Amino acid sequence: MARITKRNILTVFLTSIGCIFVLTRLRLLTSECPNCSMSFSESSLTRVSKFSLQSLEKTPPNILSAFSPKRNTNLDSYVEKRSNFPRCSTLENFTKPYFRRIEGEVPCLNKSFFKLYDSKVTDVPMDFSIPGAQICDTKISILFVGPSVVDTETNKARLEIRKTWASKFYGSNWLQASSMKMVFFFGSSGLNDSSLTLLQKESAIFGDIVVGNFNDTYGNLSLKMTVIISWVAKYCPNVEAVVKVDMDTFVNVDLLSALLHELPRKTHPMYVFGKQHKAIIPPVVRTGVWTVPENLYPFAFFPKYIYGHSYVISGPAVNLLASSFPYFPIIPNEDAFVTGIMAMVLNITQFDSPFADKKAFNTVEEFKHNRIVSIILENGEREEVWDQMKTKICFES
């Protein structure tokens, strides 16, 4: 018979207290959030149901195996989508006004500079190695465009985007069948043969790749966005809105779609919409990666503009921009050029709305609570945020 000591009694006592505490916490959790019990049981079991893309119809296995020469783990680990929408009213945590019109002029800007030239001064390259002409064969309401590049991290980012926030655009065979679509854009100059082959195979699988024949460098981002907008005007002229999204940006598609329907589109059909740059008078940088040559833009400040990680351009504004680009010089700093300079030149209305402008813990929490339209995340974080956001069981306010 084991000897009963004070130490044994103390151990049993503390263990009992611990068990009572754990059971009490579980009871409180399930009573405060009734659906949580489901989220820890059947939800967690079914959420990670996986399937191999090699078994999908309309997708030849040889294309899929060639997509990754060594292994196909990224594609094989796609999560089967149970739900693409938060379980909440889209605008429930979004207080009015949903947006405001950006007004007021930046001082010391000579208005005569912000006018179209009488003759063409810019050549917009409109030939494409992968044209993606079929993307807008069906009616498109909102087109998401992502300027992209070919490297290990960005390749992974495209896959994560397709299976997280953009997953509602894709059908069971991974071809897009929604009235909203996603397109990734590249420049072919500088791409080696293996990179171009990768994009051709990726295009065959997902049908969301466009490769233009221009030099794809950081300094050419304004040219790249000019090509993207011109491509949309040519192949998708009836689109209602275009959403430019950087590769590190996660979009709340539901919330964005709801906000776009609240915009006064009848009175302001030509608009850009996003998060206004925090500087009331945005400075021009003359050195570093954001340098702007003085001979191209002689002023010390930009017009008010919208942050470039994500912004919306209305369909009518897209067509106006595309027809106007040849008659104005392309100026570095893509967001300032498209949403600031060209908006001023063409009298396009600017709307400010609560897009995220930085990455912070509280910002991520706000996003989960359906209060922010887009947020900047790193690879790997998309799946974590999406997993918590798509059911939105325990994030009610």
BAKE-831268 format. One record per residue (C-alpha): residue in three letters; x, y, z. Coordinates in nm, 3 decimals, always signed. Layout:
BEGIN
<r seba="ALA" u="X" v="Y" w="Z"/>
...
// end
This chain:
BEGIN
<r seba="MET" u="+0.000" v="+0.000" w="+0.000"/>
<r seba="ALA" u="+0.139" v="+0.340" w="-0.102"/>
<r seba="ARG" u="+0.230" v="+0.563" w="+0.183"/>
<r seba="ILE" u="+0.009" v="+0.872" w="+0.207"/>
<r seba="THR" u="+0.214" v="+1.184" w="+0.270"/>
<r seba="LYS" u="+0.142" v="+1.552" w="+0.284"/>
<r seba="ARG" u="+0.316" v="+1.583" w="-0.052"/>
<r seba="ASN" u="+0.077" v="+1.326" w="-0.210"/>
<r seba="ILE" u="-0.225" v="+1.505" w="-0.068"/>
<r seba="LEU" u="-0.100" v="+1.842" w="-0.197"/>
<r seba="THR" u="-0.040" v="+1.697" w="-0.545"/>
<r seba="VAL" u="-0.392" v="+1.551" w="-0.563"/>
<r seba="PHE" u="-0.541" v="+1.877" w="-0.438"/>
<r seba="LEU" u="-0.359" v="+2.093" w="-0.694"/>
<r seba="THR" u="-0.446" v="+1.851" w="-0.976"/>
<r seba="SER" u="-0.814" v="+1.866" w="-0.883"/>
<r seba="ILE" u="-0.808" v="+2.246" w="-0.874"/>
<r seba="GLY" u="-0.645" v="+2.249" w="-1.219"/>
<r seba="CYS" u="-0.910" v="+2.018" w="-1.367"/>
<r seba="ILE" u="-1.191" v="+2.228" w="-1.222"/>
<r seba="PHE" u="-1.035" v="+2.543" w="-1.371"/>
<r seba="VAL" u="-1.002" v="+2.389" w="-1.719"/>
<r seba="LEU" u="-1.359" v="+2.255" w="-1.718"/>
<r seba="THR" u="-1.492" v="+2.591" w="-1.600"/>
<r seba="ARG" u="-1.308" v="+2.777" w="-1.878"/>
<r seba="LEU" u="-1.440" v="+2.538" w="-2.145"/>
<r seba="ARG" u="-1.794" v="+2.582" w="-2.012"/>
<r seba="LEU" u="-1.759" v="+2.961" w="-2.019"/>
<r seba="LEU" u="-1.619" v="+2.958" w="-2.372"/>
<r seba="THR" u="-1.900" v="+2.748" w="-2.510"/>
<r seba="SER" u="-2.165" v="+2.951" w="-2.329"/>
<r seba="GLU" u="-2.026" v="+3.286" w="-2.447"/>
<r seba="CYS" u="-1.977" v="+3.168" w="-2.804"/>
<r seba="PRO" u="-2.217" v="+2.878" w="-2.872"/>
<r seba="ASN" u="-2.071" v="+2.801" w="-3.213"/>
<r seba="CYS" u="-1.718" v="+2.764" w="-3.073"/>
<r seba="SER" u="-1.782" v="+2.403" w="-2.969"/>
<r seba="MET" u="-1.843" v="+2.324" w="-3.335"/>
<r seba="SER" u="-1.534" v="+2.514" w="-3.443"/>
<r seba="PHE" u="-1.311" v="+2.298" w="-3.223"/>
<r seba="SER" u="-1.467" v="+1.970" w="-3.334"/>
<r seba="GLU" u="-1.634" v="+1.909" w="-3.668"/>
<r seba="SER" u="-1.504" v="+2.235" w="-3.816"/>
<r seba="SER" u="-1.143" v="+2.152" w="-3.736"/>
<r seba="LEU" u="-1.187" v="+1.803" w="-3.877"/>
<r seba="THR" u="-1.349" v="+1.902" w="-4.206"/>
<r seba="ARG" u="-1.163" v="+2.228" w="-4.262"/>
<r seba="VAL" u="-0.841" v="+2.060" w="-4.369"/>
<r seba="SER" u="-0.997" v="+1.815" w="-4.613"/>
<r seba="LYS" u="-0.752" v="+1.808" w="-4.904"/>
<r seba="PHE" u="-0.753" v="+1.696" w="-5.261"/>
<r seba="SER" u="-0.499" v="+1.660" w="-5.538"/>
<r seba="LEU" u="-0.527" v="+1.890" w="-5.835"/>
<r seba="GLN" u="-0.397" v="+1.605" w="-6.049"/>
<r seba="SER" u="-0.740" v="+1.441" w="-6.022"/>
<r seba="LEU" u="-0.932" v="+1.745" w="-6.143"/>
<r seba="GLU" u="-1.114" v="+1.736" w="-6.475"/>
<r seba="LYS" u="-0.998" v="+1.956" w="-6.764"/>
<r seba="THR" u="-0.646" v="+1.978" w="-6.619"/>
<r seba="PRO" u="-0.393" v="+1.748" w="-6.787"/>
<r seba="PRO" u="-0.170" v="+1.572" w="-6.528"/>
<r seba="ASN" u="+0.143" v="+1.640" w="-6.735"/>
<r seba="ILE" u="+0.086" v="+2.016" w="-6.706"/>
<r seba="LEU" u="+0.046" v="+1.993" w="-6.329"/>
<r seba="SER" u="+0.354" v="+1.780" w="-6.279"/>
<r seba="ALA" u="+0.557" v="+2.017" w="-6.492"/>
<r seba="PHE" u="+0.443" v="+2.320" w="-6.292"/>
<r seba="SER" u="+0.699" v="+2.234" w="-6.024"/>
<r seba="PRO" u="+0.994" v="+2.031" w="-6.156"/>
<r seba="LYS" u="+1.083" v="+1.878" w="-5.816"/>
<r seba="ARG" u="+0.753" v="+1.840" w="-5.637"/>
<r seba="ASN" u="+0.394" v="+1.955" w="-5.649"/>
<r seba="THR" u="+0.336" v="+2.017" w="-5.278"/>
<r seba="ASN" u="+0.204" v="+2.371" w="-5.315"/>
<r seba="LEU" u="-0.068" v="+2.261" w="-5.553"/>
<r seba="ASP" u="-0.146" v="+1.932" w="-5.377"/>
<r seba="SER" u="-0.201" v="+2.107" w="-5.044"/>
<r seba="TYR" u="-0.480" v="+2.333" w="-5.164"/>
<r seba="VAL" u="-0.751" v="+2.337" w="-4.900"/>
<r seba="GLU" u="-1.101" v="+2.244" w="-5.007"/>
<r seba="LYS" u="-1.315" v="+2.555" w="-4.967"/>
<r seba="ARG" u="-1.616" v="+2.519" w="-4.736"/>
<r seba="SER" u="-1.704" v="+2.886" w="-4.718"/>
<r seba="ASN" u="-1.582" v="+3.206" w="-4.877"/>
<r seba="PHE" u="-1.783" v="+3.449" w="-4.668"/>
<r seba="PRO" u="-1.768" v="+3.568" w="-4.307"/>
<r seba="ARG" u="-2.075" v="+3.472" w="-4.103"/>
<r seba="CYS" u="-2.186" v="+3.827" w="-4.045"/>
<r seba="SER" u="-2.353" v="+4.121" w="-4.210"/>
<r seba="THR" u="-2.089" v="+4.270" w="-4.440"/>
<r seba="LEU" u="-2.108" v="+4.627" w="-4.312"/>
<r seba="GLU" u="-2.208" v="+4.553" w="-3.952"/>
<r seba="ASN" u="-1.880" v="+4.681" w="-3.805"/>
<r seba="PHE" u="-1.827" v="+4.959" w="-4.056"/>
<r seba="THR" u="-1.953" v="+5.293" w="-3.930"/>
<r seba="LYS" u="-2.074" v="+5.567" w="-4.162"/>
<r seba="PRO" u="-1.954" v="+5.757" w="-4.349"/>
<r seba="TYR" u="-1.806" v="+5.466" w="-4.541"/>
<r seba="PHE" u="-1.584" v="+5.700" w="-4.740"/>
<r seba="ARG" u="-1.519" v="+6.068" w="-4.803"/>
<r seba="ARG" u="-1.431" v="+6.265" w="-5.111"/>
<r seba="ILE" u="-1.071" v="+6.387" w="-5.117"/>
<r seba="GLU" u="-1.076" v="+6.761" w="-5.179"/>
<r seba="GLY" u="-0.841" v="+7.057" w="-5.158"/>
<r seba="GLU" u="-0.544" v="+7.141" w="-5.376"/>
<r seba="VAL" u="-0.177" v="+7.099" w="-5.291"/>
<r seba="PRO" u="-0.008" v="+7.442" w="-5.304"/>
<r seba="CYS" u="+0.274" v="+7.535" w="-5.541"/>
<r seba="LEU" u="+0.161" v="+7.308" w="-5.825"/>
<r seba="ASN" u="+0.147" v="+7.477" w="-6.163"/>
<r seba="LYS" u="-0.185" v="+7.366" w="-6.312"/>
<r seba="SER" u="-0.060" v="+7.413" w="-6.666"/>
<r seba="PHE" u="+0.166" v="+7.108" w="-6.612"/>
<r seba="PHE" u="-0.133" v="+6.884" w="-6.543"/>
<r seba="LYS" u="-0.276" v="+6.883" w="-6.894"/>
<r seba="LEU" u="-0.262" v="+6.633" w="-7.178"/>
<r seba="TYR" u="-0.023" v="+6.705" w="-7.464"/>
<r seba="ASP" u="-0.166" v="+6.770" w="-7.808"/>
<r seba="SER" u="+0.040" v="+6.489" w="-7.961"/>
<r seba="LYS" u="+0.160" v="+6.152" w="-7.833"/>
<r seba="VAL" u="+0.460" v="+6.159" w="-7.598"/>
<r seba="THR" u="+0.439" v="+5.805" w="-7.452"/>
<r seba="ASP" u="+0.450" v="+5.468" w="-7.624"/>
<r seba="VAL" u="+0.244" v="+5.213" w="-7.429"/>
<r seba="PRO" u="+0.365" v="+4.863" w="-7.533"/>
<r seba="MET" u="+0.058" v="+4.654" w="-7.610"/>
<r seba="ASP" u="+0.207" v="+4.329" w="-7.740"/>
<r seba="PHE" u="+0.192" v="+4.027" w="-7.508"/>
<r seba="SER" u="+0.373" v="+3.693" w="-7.483"/>
<r seba="ILE" u="+0.072" v="+3.561" w="-7.291"/>
<r seba="PRO" u="-0.220" v="+3.790" w="-7.382"/>
<r seba="GLY" u="-0.490" v="+3.639" w="-7.159"/>
<r seba="ALA" u="-0.753" v="+3.756" w="-7.406"/>
<r seba="GLN" u="-0.999" v="+3.489" w="-7.285"/>
<r seba="ILE" u="-1.013" v="+3.623" w="-6.928"/>
<r seba="CYS" u="-1.299" v="+3.861" w="-7.001"/>
<r seba="ASP" u="-1.493" v="+3.637" w="-7.239"/>
<r seba="THR" u="-1.775" v="+3.644" w="-6.982"/>
<r seba="LYS" u="-1.922" v="+3.950" w="-6.813"/>
<r seba="ILE" u="-1.695" v="+4.081" w="-6.537"/>
<r seba="SER" u="-1.811" v="+4.311" w="-6.260"/>
<r seba="ILE" u="-1.489" v="+4.354" w="-6.060"/>
<r seba="LEU" u="-1.144" v="+4.266" w="-6.195"/>
<r seba="PHE" u="-0.857" v="+4.229" w="-5.948"/>
<r seba="VAL" u="-0.516" v="+4.296" w="-6.104"/>
<r seba="GLY" u="-0.191" v="+4.201" w="-5.932"/>
<r seba="PRO" u="+0.145" v="+4.323" w="-6.065"/>
<r seba="SER" u="+0.369" v="+4.021" w="-6.007"/>
<r seba="VAL" u="+0.718" v="+3.882" w="-6.069"/>
<r seba="VAL" u="+0.876" v="+3.537" w="-6.093"/>
<r seba="ASP" u="+1.068" v="+3.434" w="-5.782"/>
<r seba="THR" u="+1.021" v="+3.170" w="-5.513"/>
<r seba="GLU" u="+0.838" v="+3.389" w="-5.260"/>
<r seba="THR" u="+0.611" v="+3.560" w="-5.513"/>
<r seba="ASN" u="+0.524" v="+3.230" w="-5.682"/>
<r seba="LYS" u="+0.413" v="+3.104" w="-5.341"/>
<r seba="ALA" u="+0.219" v="+3.426" w="-5.281"/>
<r seba="ARG" u="+0.014" v="+3.374" w="-5.599"/>
<r seba="LEU" u="-0.081" v="+3.024" w="-5.487"/>
<r seba="GLU" u="-0.181" v="+3.149" w="-5.142"/>
<r seba="ILE" u="-0.390" v="+3.430" w="-5.291"/>
<r seba="ARG" u="-0.579" v="+3.181" w="-5.510"/>
<r seba="LYS" u="-0.669" v="+2.958" w="-5.218"/>
<r seba="THR" u="-0.746" v="+3.230" w="-4.963"/>
<r seba="TRP" u="-0.908" v="+3.568" w="-5.026"/>
<r seba="ALA" u="-0.946" v="+3.518" w="-5.405"/>
<r seba="SER" u="-1.069" v="+3.158" w="-5.379"/>
<r seba="LYS" u="-1.432" v="+3.248" w="-5.451"/>
<r seba="PHE" u="-1.330" v="+3.344" w="-5.807"/>
<r seba="TYR" u="-1.211" v="+2.992" w="-5.893"/>
<r seba="GLY" u="-1.419" v="+2.686" w="-5.980"/>
<r seba="SER" u="-1.352" v="+2.322" w="-5.891"/>
<r seba="ASN" u="-1.114" v="+2.287" w="-6.185"/>
<r seba="TRP" u="-0.923" v="+2.603" w="-6.079"/>
<r seba="LEU" u="-1.041" v="+2.800" w="-6.380"/>
<r seba="GLN" u="-1.224" v="+3.121" w="-6.295"/>
<r seba="ALA" u="-1.600" v="+3.116" w="-6.336"/>
<r seba="SER" u="-1.712" v="+3.411" w="-6.125"/>
<r seba="SER" u="-1.824" v="+3.762" w="-6.221"/>
<r seba="MET" u="-1.517" v="+3.872" w="-6.025"/>
<r seba="LYS" u="-1.177" v="+3.759" w="-6.148"/>
<r seba="MET" u="-0.808" v="+3.779" w="-6.057"/>
<r seba="VAL" u="-0.528" v="+3.847" w="-6.307"/>
<r seba="PHE" u="-0.152" v="+3.849" w="-6.243"/>
<r seba="PHE" u="+0.061" v="+4.068" w="-6.471"/>
<r seba="PHE" u="+0.427" v="+4.033" w="-6.570"/>
<r seba="GLY" u="+0.678" v="+4.195" w="-6.803"/>
<r seba="SER" u="+0.868" v="+3.953" w="-7.028"/>
<r seba="SER" u="+1.192" v="+4.151" w="-7.069"/>
<r seba="GLY" u="+1.442" v="+3.996" w="-6.832"/>
<r seba="LEU" u="+1.251" v="+3.668" w="-6.793"/>
<r seba="ASN" u="+1.464" v="+3.364" w="-6.875"/>
<r seba="ASP" u="+1.324" v="+3.066" w="-7.065"/>
<r seba="SER" u="+1.247" v="+2.864" w="-6.751"/>
<r seba="SER" u="+1.054" v="+3.155" w="-6.595"/>
<r seba="LEU" u="+0.849" v="+3.208" w="-6.910"/>
<r seba="THR" u="+0.779" v="+2.833" w="-6.930"/>
<r seba="LEU" u="+0.664" v="+2.839" w="-6.567"/>
<r seba="LEU" u="+0.418" v="+3.120" w="-6.643"/>
<r seba="GLN" u="+0.288" v="+2.940" w="-6.952"/>
<r seba="LYS" u="+0.214" v="+2.630" w="-6.744"/>
<r seba="GLU" u="+0.063" v="+2.838" w="-6.465"/>
<r seba="SER" u="-0.157" v="+3.009" w="-6.724"/>
<r seba="ALA" u="-0.272" v="+2.670" w="-6.858"/>
<r seba="ILE" u="-0.380" v="+2.565" w="-6.508"/>
<r seba="PHE" u="-0.539" v="+2.881" w="-6.373"/>
<r seba="GLY" u="-0.605" v="+3.102" w="-6.676"/>
<r seba="ASP" u="-0.512" v="+3.416" w="-6.482"/>
<r seba="ILE" u="-0.172" v="+3.515" w="-6.627"/>
<r seba="VAL" u="-0.084" v="+3.803" w="-6.862"/>
<r seba="VAL" u="+0.273" v="+3.869" w="-6.977"/>
<r seba="GLY" u="+0.347" v="+4.194" w="-7.158"/>
<r seba="ASN" u="+0.660" v="+4.267" w="-7.357"/>
<r seba="PHE" u="+0.822" v="+4.543" w="-7.152"/>
<r seba="ASN" u="+1.110" v="+4.575" w="-6.906"/>
<r seba="ASP" u="+0.972" v="+4.466" w="-6.568"/>
<r seba="THR" u="+1.177" v="+4.661" w="-6.312"/>
<r seba="TYR" u="+1.096" v="+4.847" w="-5.992"/>
<r seba="GLY" u="+1.160" v="+5.177" w="-6.166"/>
<r seba="ASN" u="+0.911" v="+5.077" w="-6.435"/>
<r seba="LEU" u="+0.612" v="+5.023" w="-6.203"/>
<r seba="SER" u="+0.432" v="+5.324" w="-6.349"/>
<r seba="LEU" u="+0.479" v="+5.182" w="-6.699"/>
<r seba="LYS" u="+0.362" v="+4.840" w="-6.577"/>
<r seba="MET" u="+0.043" v="+4.986" w="-6.431"/>
<r seba="THR" u="-0.008" v="+5.186" w="-6.750"/>
<r seba="VAL" u="+0.010" v="+4.861" w="-6.950"/>
<r seba="ILE" u="-0.226" v="+4.686" w="-6.706"/>
<r seba="ILE" u="-0.490" v="+4.960" w="-6.729"/>
<r seba="SER" u="-0.454" v="+4.972" w="-7.108"/>
<r seba="TRP" u="-0.491" v="+4.591" w="-7.125"/>
<r seba="VAL" u="-0.813" v="+4.609" w="-6.921"/>
<r seba="ALA" u="-0.952" v="+4.881" w="-7.149"/>
<r seba="LYS" u="-0.875" v="+4.666" w="-7.454"/>
<r seba="TYR" u="-0.990" v="+4.323" w="-7.333"/>
<r seba="CYS" u="-1.241" v="+4.408" w="-7.058"/>
<r seba="PRO" u="-1.393" v="+4.743" w="-7.169"/>
<r seba="ASN" u="-1.723" v="+4.685" w="-6.985"/>
<r seba="VAL" u="-1.579" v="+4.604" w="-6.642"/>
<r seba="GLU" u="-1.746" v="+4.798" w="-6.359"/>
<r seba="ALA" u="-1.433" v="+4.840" w="-6.146"/>
<r seba="VAL" u="-1.066" v="+4.739" w="-6.139"/>
<r seba="VAL" u="-0.892" v="+4.667" w="-5.808"/>
<r seba="LYS" u="-0.514" v="+4.700" w="-5.814"/>
<r seba="VAL" u="-0.366" v="+4.473" w="-5.545"/>
<r seba="ASP" u="-0.001" v="+4.429" w="-5.449"/>
<r seba="MET" u="+0.116" v="+4.073" w="-5.393"/>
<r seba="ASP" u="+0.154" v="+4.123" w="-5.017"/>
<r seba="THR" u="-0.202" v="+4.254" w="-4.976"/>
<r seba="PHE" u="-0.497" v="+4.054" w="-4.841"/>
<r seba="VAL" u="-0.840" v="+4.178" w="-4.950"/>
<r seba="ASN" u="-1.175" v="+4.141" w="-4.775"/>
<r seba="VAL" u="-1.365" v="+4.086" w="-5.101"/>
<r seba="ASP" u="-1.709" v="+4.086" w="-4.939"/>
<r seba="LEU" u="-1.655" v="+4.417" w="-4.763"/>
<r seba="LEU" u="-1.497" v="+4.582" w="-5.067"/>
<r seba="SER" u="-1.784" v="+4.472" w="-5.292"/>
<r seba="ALA" u="-2.039" v="+4.610" w="-5.044"/>
<r seba="LEU" u="-1.855" v="+4.942" w="-5.019"/>
<r seba="LEU" u="-1.838" v="+4.980" w="-5.397"/>
<r seba="HIS" u="-2.216" v="+4.952" w="-5.413"/>
<r seba="GLU" u="-2.239" v="+5.242" w="-5.166"/>
<r seba="LEU" u="-2.032" v="+5.478" w="-5.382"/>
<r seba="PRO" u="-2.224" v="+5.755" w="-5.563"/>
<r seba="ARG" u="-2.141" v="+5.607" w="-5.902"/>
<r seba="LYS" u="-2.418" v="+5.789" w="-6.087"/>
<r seba="THR" u="-2.292" v="+6.133" w="-5.988"/>
<r seba="HIS" u="-1.923" v="+6.033" w="-5.991"/>
<r seba="PRO" u="-1.882" v="+5.761" w="-6.256"/>
<r seba="MET" u="-1.509" v="+5.825" w="-6.291"/>
<r seba="TYR" u="-1.336" v="+5.765" w="-5.958"/>
<r seba="VAL" u="-1.038" v="+5.618" w="-5.776"/>
<r seba="PHE" u="-1.102" v="+5.474" w="-5.432"/>
<r seba="GLY" u="-0.866" v="+5.369" w="-5.153"/>
<r seba="LYS" u="-0.663" v="+5.491" w="-4.856"/>
<r seba="GLN" u="-0.534" v="+5.847" w="-4.894"/>
<r seba="HIS" u="-0.163" v="+5.902" w="-4.837"/>
<r seba="LYS" u="-0.115" v="+6.023" w="-4.479"/>
<r seba="ALA" u="+0.083" v="+6.331" w="-4.585"/>
<r seba="ILE" u="-0.152" v="+6.621" w="-4.657"/>
<r seba="ILE" u="+0.115" v="+6.752" w="-4.893"/>
<r seba="PRO" u="+0.287" v="+6.434" w="-5.027"/>
<r seba="PRO" u="+0.661" v="+6.496" w="-5.080"/>
<r seba="VAL" u="+0.855" v="+6.394" w="-5.391"/>
<r seba="VAL" u="+1.168" v="+6.185" w="-5.331"/>
<r seba="ARG" u="+1.475" v="+6.258" w="-5.542"/>
<r seba="THR" u="+1.699" v="+5.970" w="-5.426"/>
<r seba="GLY" u="+1.672" v="+5.593" w="-5.371"/>
<r seba="VAL" u="+1.424" v="+5.346" w="-5.519"/>
<r seba="TRP" u="+1.141" v="+5.603" w="-5.525"/>
<r seba="THR" u="+1.346" v="+5.870" w="-5.700"/>
<r seba="VAL" u="+1.163" v="+6.099" w="-5.941"/>
<r seba="PRO" u="+1.384" v="+6.285" w="-6.191"/>
<r seba="GLU" u="+1.327" v="+6.659" w="-6.176"/>
<r seba="ASN" u="+1.318" v="+6.685" w="-6.555"/>
<r seba="LEU" u="+1.010" v="+6.456" w="-6.555"/>
<r seba="TYR" u="+0.835" v="+6.613" w="-6.257"/>
<r seba="PRO" u="+0.968" v="+6.955" w="-6.147"/>
<r seba="PHE" u="+0.762" v="+7.005" w="-5.830"/>
<r seba="ALA" u="+0.857" v="+6.922" w="-5.470"/>
<r seba="PHE" u="+0.515" v="+6.773" w="-5.394"/>
<r seba="PHE" u="+0.265" v="+6.537" w="-5.554"/>
<r seba="PRO" u="-0.107" v="+6.603" w="-5.575"/>
<r seba="LYS" u="-0.304" v="+6.416" w="-5.310"/>
<r seba="TYR" u="-0.304" v="+6.048" w="-5.396"/>
<r seba="ILE" u="-0.397" v="+5.700" w="-5.274"/>
<r seba="TYR" u="-0.164" v="+5.436" w="-5.131"/>
<r seba="GLY" u="-0.055" v="+5.184" w="-5.392"/>
<r seba="HIS" u="-0.092" v="+4.856" w="-5.201"/>
<r seba="SER" u="-0.458" v="+4.849" w="-5.306"/>
<r seba="TYR" u="-0.689" v="+5.090" w="-5.482"/>
<r seba="VAL" u="-0.998" v="+5.081" w="-5.704"/>
<r seba="ILE" u="-1.047" v="+5.246" w="-6.043"/>
<r seba="SER" u="-1.397" v="+5.265" w="-6.188"/>
<r seba="GLY" u="-1.458" v="+5.116" w="-6.533"/>
<r seba="PRO" u="-1.520" v="+5.455" w="-6.700"/>
<r seba="ALA" u="-1.202" v="+5.592" w="-6.540"/>
<r seba="VAL" u="-1.003" v="+5.292" w="-6.669"/>
<r seba="ASN" u="-1.110" v="+5.364" w="-7.026"/>
<r seba="LEU" u="-1.036" v="+5.736" w="-6.991"/>
<r seba="LEU" u="-0.692" v="+5.668" w="-6.842"/>
<r seba="ALA" u="-0.603" v="+5.420" w="-7.117"/>
<r seba="SER" u="-0.692" v="+5.662" w="-7.395"/>
<r seba="SER" u="-0.501" v="+5.944" w="-7.220"/>
<r seba="PHE" u="-0.173" v="+5.773" w="-7.125"/>
<r seba="PRO" u="-0.009" v="+5.826" w="-7.468"/>
<r seba="TYR" u="-0.058" v="+6.203" w="-7.427"/>
<r seba="PHE" u="+0.119" v="+6.242" w="-7.093"/>
<r seba="PRO" u="+0.471" v="+6.144" w="-6.979"/>
<r seba="ILE" u="+0.497" v="+5.844" w="-6.746"/>
<r seba="ILE" u="+0.625" v="+5.955" w="-6.406"/>
<r seba="PRO" u="+0.779" v="+5.719" w="-6.145"/>
<r seba="ASN" u="+0.587" v="+5.634" w="-5.827"/>
<r seba="GLU" u="+0.297" v="+5.435" w="-5.969"/>
<r seba="ASP" u="+0.041" v="+5.522" w="-5.702"/>
<r seba="ALA" u="+0.115" v="+5.894" w="-5.713"/>
<r seba="PHE" u="+0.113" v="+5.885" w="-6.094"/>
<r seba="VAL" u="-0.214" v="+5.693" w="-6.146"/>
<r seba="THR" u="-0.426" v="+5.806" w="-5.850"/>
<r seba="GLY" u="-0.278" v="+6.154" w="-5.803"/>
<r seba="ILE" u="-0.125" v="+6.309" w="-6.114"/>
<r seba="MET" u="-0.351" v="+6.147" w="-6.374"/>
<r seba="ALA" u="-0.655" v="+6.193" w="-6.150"/>
<r seba="MET" u="-0.576" v="+6.564" w="-6.143"/>
<r seba="VAL" u="-0.510" v="+6.578" w="-6.518"/>
<r seba="LEU" u="-0.840" v="+6.405" w="-6.601"/>
<r seba="ASN" u="-1.051" v="+6.542" w="-6.315"/>
<r seba="ILE" u="-1.116" v="+6.194" w="-6.174"/>
<r seba="THR" u="-1.288" v="+6.194" w="-5.834"/>
<r seba="GLN" u="-1.085" v="+6.054" w="-5.543"/>
<r seba="PHE" u="-1.254" v="+5.873" w="-5.253"/>
<r seba="ASP" u="-1.079" v="+5.788" w="-4.927"/>
<r seba="SER" u="-1.185" v="+5.480" w="-4.728"/>
<r seba="PRO" u="-1.032" v="+5.278" w="-4.441"/>
<r seba="PHE" u="-0.784" v="+5.064" w="-4.631"/>
<r seba="ALA" u="-0.499" v="+4.948" w="-4.407"/>
<r seba="ASP" u="-0.185" v="+5.159" w="-4.449"/>
<r seba="LYS" u="+0.049" v="+4.961" w="-4.227"/>
<r seba="LYS" u="+0.093" v="+4.621" w="-4.065"/>
<r seba="ALA" u="+0.032" v="+4.605" w="-3.691"/>
<r seba="PHE" u="-0.130" v="+4.356" w="-3.454"/>
<r seba="ASN" u="-0.427" v="+4.577" w="-3.383"/>
<r seba="THR" u="-0.473" v="+4.628" w="-3.757"/>
<r seba="VAL" u="-0.486" v="+4.250" w="-3.809"/>
<r seba="GLU" u="-0.747" v="+4.225" w="-3.534"/>
<r seba="GLU" u="-0.949" v="+4.505" w="-3.696"/>
<r seba="PHE" u="-0.933" v="+4.316" w="-4.025"/>
<r seba="LYS" u="-1.060" v="+3.997" w="-3.862"/>
<r seba="HIS" u="-1.349" v="+4.196" w="-3.718"/>
<r seba="ASN" u="-1.453" v="+4.299" w="-4.071"/>
<r seba="ARG" u="-1.359" v="+4.665" w="-4.020"/>
<r seba="ILE" u="-1.082" v="+4.696" w="-4.281"/>
<r seba="VAL" u="-1.095" v="+4.630" w="-4.655"/>
<r seba="SER" u="-0.733" v="+4.528" w="-4.713"/>
<r seba="ILE" u="-0.419" v="+4.462" w="-4.513"/>
<r seba="ILE" u="-0.052" v="+4.390" w="-4.586"/>
<r seba="LEU" u="+0.058" v="+4.038" w="-4.486"/>
<r seba="GLU" u="+0.355" v="+3.809" w="-4.541"/>
<r seba="ASN" u="+0.357" v="+3.461" w="-4.695"/>
<r seba="GLY" u="+0.209" v="+3.208" w="-4.454"/>
<r seba="GLU" u="+0.003" v="+3.468" w="-4.271"/>
<r seba="ARG" u="-0.263" v="+3.467" w="-4.543"/>
<r seba="GLU" u="-0.376" v="+3.114" w="-4.462"/>
<r seba="GLU" u="-0.387" v="+3.186" w="-4.088"/>
<r seba="VAL" u="-0.595" v="+3.501" w="-4.131"/>
<r seba="TRP" u="-0.819" v="+3.335" w="-4.393"/>
<r seba="ASP" u="-0.879" v="+3.033" w="-4.171"/>
<r seba="GLN" u="-1.001" v="+3.259" w="-3.890"/>
<r seba="MET" u="-1.184" v="+3.501" w="-4.115"/>
<r seba="LYS" u="-1.378" v="+3.273" w="-4.351"/>
<r seba="THR" u="-1.603" v="+3.135" w="-4.075"/>
<r seba="LYS" u="-1.578" v="+3.436" w="-3.845"/>
<r seba="ILE" u="-1.731" v="+3.226" w="-3.566"/>
<r seba="CYS" u="-1.561" v="+3.394" w="-3.270"/>
<r seba="PHE" u="-1.491" v="+3.741" w="-3.401"/>
<r seba="GLU" u="-1.829" v="+3.905" w="-3.353"/>
<r seba="SER" u="-1.808" v="+4.242" w="-3.180"/>
// end
